[in-house]
Amino acid sequence: MSLTGWPLLVTSVLLAMGAIAGTIWCWGRGGRWRTVVRTAGVLVCEALLLFTAGLVVNRSLDLFPSWSALLDQDKKAPPPTVVADPATKLDTWLHGRAVEGTHNGLVFEWHPSGAAAWHLPAPPVIYVPPRYFTATTARFPVVLVLAPAKAGPAQGAWDPHKINLIVPRSDDAATPAVIVFLRTDHPGVAVLTRTLPRILDGDLRTTTRAWGVVGVDGDAADGLDALVQDPLRFWSAAAVIEEAAVPKAVSHQRALLDWQGTLVVGRGHPPDNRLSEALRWVYGRLPAPVTPPLTGPVDPNAPR
């Protein structure tokens, strides 16, 4: 059962009510074991009531969107999001943070020159994998993730305060690319396919080909459109859709893309896992980081 779903909450409430009723029924029974029965009943009732209250609080505040997010808390997580120095080239700035980046990668806000003209509700956030800090001559493909400003885990997007939960913890091979998280309610195709890539290529060691794009909810069609508009740079695209009825724009774009595009629809996919699933699909179509810089087509299905 999902940690934030109704089935678990209802089951927990029913178990708590059953435990209370059972404790009351056994209160005057048990003979010489009466004290033990009473103590055990009270403890079980308290535990179930606390568990139920925790589920209610977690559901309302969205503290842990999934069991994995809750149970993986003992693992070493990447450092919190930092803010990149806008006056320094990103690759140079990252060189000074190699110690922390080598272990878990780095998540940071990006403030490129001229970004005000993009009319974004929040600065782009970039995840750089650990290998970026060790393979210092390699260039990395990019996955561009688009989501509306208000799209949260329930729509398959990310919580801006918990973005580290959807990037890998320690397995360097889990993410073969730089990930750019972009909040945009009205994305311009020119920004996605020309302006942003041009600036990023100048700031980071990124490839000029073999990018992936993931569009979430209201931005799903725009992500697929970026693949159609610039097939030389974008080689794969995934659309994360909440509702069962896929919008016509997305269906039309998907029909043009064949194996290069996929849909991750809400049916059968827990909300907090949709973006992770879309990212894994895109990862499987990316080439490995390359040295020297990528200058020609690379077969995404070739052995690495």
Secondary structure, DSSP 8 states (H G I E B T S, - for coil): --TTSHHHHHHHHHHHHHHHHHHHHHTT--GGGHHHHHHHHHHHHHHHHHHHHHHHHHHHHTS-SSHHHHHGGGS------EE--TTS-HHHHHHTTHHHHHHH-EEEE---TTGGGG--SS--EEEE-THHHH-TT-BB-EEEEEE-TT--GGGT---TT-GGGGS-SS-GGG--SEEEEEE-SS--HHIIIIIHHHHHHHHS-B-SS-EEEEEEGGGHHHHHHHHHH-TTTEEEEEEEE-SSS--HHHHHHHHHHGGGEEEEESTTS-HHHHHHHHHHHHHTTS---BSS---S---TTS--
